[in-house]
Amino acid sequence: MTYRVRNLLIAVGLALVAALLTLLYVTNYKRSVQHDATSVRVYVAAQDIPVGATGSDIASDDLKTENIPRSDVVPGAISGPKQIDSLVLADPVYAGEQLTLRHFTNVASEGVRGQLKAHQRAIQIAGDPNQVLSGTLQTGDHVDVVGNIHAVGNLQNPYSRIVLRDLLVLSGPGAAAASKLGTTGSNTVSVILQVSDAQVSRLFYVMNNGDWSLELRPAQGATDGPDQVATASTLEIAGVPK
């Protein structure tokens, strides 16, 4: 074999290898393009969602699905509503925007703030152990507030009634607080309640113009009876309930 023929064969072999590599590249590229063009389902905001919205509320009211090319899916996009159930929105999301885990933070890391939105407020109240059900009341419970409003001269007679219903306990006194009462010398225990901005004035009035107590609601299936106002006259007329 002459030197020239050998070089020619080498050149032909290299050309074949190059052609094969090019074919493999084109084939893989086509597959990649086809894969990226595949339509996938994503979750987007059905409307503008403000900071502080809980994942559970967003999942039930503010999500919709859209089919888009796979290449348009943003990093961290959620694959299902359950991923955000226990989270709270840390950044605003606008209508049509894909929801990602980067938008959210853990409710626990936000503390009480993470459980408030819109017109909801948190108020800390202090009472004796009986008033706040110390040793029984826990974070996450729901309570009513019953109040006894004091007489105001001749203008108002004292009366008792349920003032507020179904308030969420954002932070309960806990058993630890009850155990410390005997050692600290303090006779008050604090709890934090979730109220609306309209309810807080009623609660504040009762706390400063009468006696009050929290009453624990059932964990499930709680119902409310008719509102009643108890005075000396109504108790005398009603007699002893059966």
N, C-alpha and C positions, 0 to 999 in steps of 0.2 A: 504494500500500500504506500503510495507516494505521500509526501508531506502535504501536498495540496488537497488530495482526496480526504486525508485524515482531518484536516481543518474544516473541509466542507461538511463532513459528517458531524463534527462537533457543533458547527453552527446550526445545522438542521436539528440536532438534538436539543440544543438550547432554545431554538425557536418553538419546538414542540412543547417543551416544559413551560415556556412563557405563555403559550397559547392555553395550556391546561390551567395554569394559575389564573389567567385572565378569566377563563370560563368559570372556574370555581368562585372567583370574586364576584362576577356578575350574577351568578346564581344565588350566592349568599345575600348580595345586595337586594335582589328582587324579593327574596324571602323577608328580609328586614323591612323593606318598604311595604310589602303586603301585610306584615305583622303590625307595623305602626298604623296602617290604614284601617285595621280591624276596628269595628265599632264596639265600644264598651260603655257600660252604664256607670254614670257618676252621680253624686248627690250635690245639688246646688241649692242656694238660698232662694226660696220662693218670694221673699221680700227682704227689705233691709232689716238686719238683726242687730240690736244694740249690744254694747258691752254689758256683761252681767247676766245675760240670758242663760238659763240652765240648759244643759244638753238634752234633758228629758223633754222640756218644753219645745225646744227647737225640733226634736225628732217628731213630735206629735203635730206641730202647727206650721213650721217654717221650712220644711224640706220638700223638694221635688226631685225627680230623677230625669236625666237627659242622656241620650246616647251620642257620644262624640268619638272622634278618632283616638286610638290609644296614644298617639304621639302628643295629643293635647292634654292628657291627664297630668295635673300638677303634682309635684312630689308631696307625699304625705296625705293625699286625698283619702277621705274615709271610705271604707268599703261597705259600711252598714251603720244604721242609727245606733245600735247597741254600743258602738265604740265610744260614743259621747254621752252615754246615760249619766255617768257620775262626774261629768266635767262641767265647767262654766266658761262662757265665752270671754276671752281676754282682749280680743281685738274686734272692731266692728266688721261685719260681713255685709256686702251689698247684694241686692237682687241679681241672680244669675251667676254669682261667684261660686266656684267650687269650695266646699268645706274641707279643710284639712285639719289635722291634729295640731298643727302649729297655731291655729286660732284659739285653742282652748288651754285652760289650766285646770288643775285638780281642785275640786270644791274644798277639800280639807285644807289645802295650802292657802286658800282665801279666807278661811275661818268664817266668822259671822258675815262678813262682807259678801262672800260668795253665795249667800243664801238670800240676798236682798235684790230686788229689781223694781223698776217703775215706782209705784207709790208706796212700796213696802218700806218700813222703818224698823229699827231695832231699839228697844228701850230696856234699860236695866232697872229692876225694881228690887228693893230690899224689904224683907219682912221677917217676922219671927218664924221659927221652924214649922209651926202649924199652918201659917198663912201660905207658905210656899211648898208645902208637902215635902219637907226635907226628909231624905231617906227613901222617898217613894218616887218623886218626880225625876224624870230623866230627859236628857236632850233628845228631841224628836217627838216628845209627847205633845198632845193637844189639850188645852185647858180652857175653861170658862172663868170669868171674873165675876164673883158675886160681891155686891157692895151694900153697905148700910149707911145711908146719907144722914148726917146729923141734922137736927133742927136748926133753923136760922130764925131766931127771935119768934115773932108771931106770924111770920110770913110763910113758914114751911114746917111741916111736921116731919119727924124722922120716918124713913121708909127703907125697905130693902128690896133688891131686885138683882137679877143677872144683868150686868152692865155690858159685858162683851162675851162673845162666844167663839169657840174654835180658834184660839190663838196658838200658834206654833211655838214651842219652847226651843229657842236657838241654843241656849246653854242652861242646863239644869244645875241645881245645887249639888247633886250627887251624894252618895253615902259618905264620902270623905269629908264633905263640908259639915254633915251632921255630927260626925265623930269628933270634930275639932271644937264644937261649941263649948264643951265642958272644960277645955284646956286654954282657950283663947280669952275667955271672959266676955266675948261678944255674944249678943243675943239676937243678931240679925243674920240672915242668909240672903244672898243675891241670886237672882235668875235673870236671864235675858229673854224677852219675848219678842216675837215678830208681830207688828201691828201695822195698820195702814196709817197714812198721815191724817185721816179723818178720825180714826179710833184713838189716837194717842191723847188727844185733849180730854176725852171722856175718862180714860184711865187715869190721867193726871189729876183730874178733878176729884175722882173718888178717893184716890190715895191721900189727898190733902184736905178733904172735907168729910171724911167718914172712916168707917172700918171696911176692910176688904179681905178677901181670901180667894185663893185659886182653888178650883175644883177640877179633878182629873176626868177627862172624857175617855170613853172606850177606845181601844186601839183600832177596832173595826166595827162598822155598822152603827156608829153614833147617830142618834136622832135628837131633835130638839122638841120639847113640849111647848105649849103656848106661853107667851110672856106673861108674867104675873108680878104685880107690885104688892108687897106685904107691908101693911101698916097695923097699928094697934086695932083700928076699926075692922079691917078685913080679917084679921086673925080672930077677932071676937065673933064676927058673923059666920066665918067659915067653920069654926069649931075644929075638932080634931079630924084630920083626913083619915079615911079608911084605907 
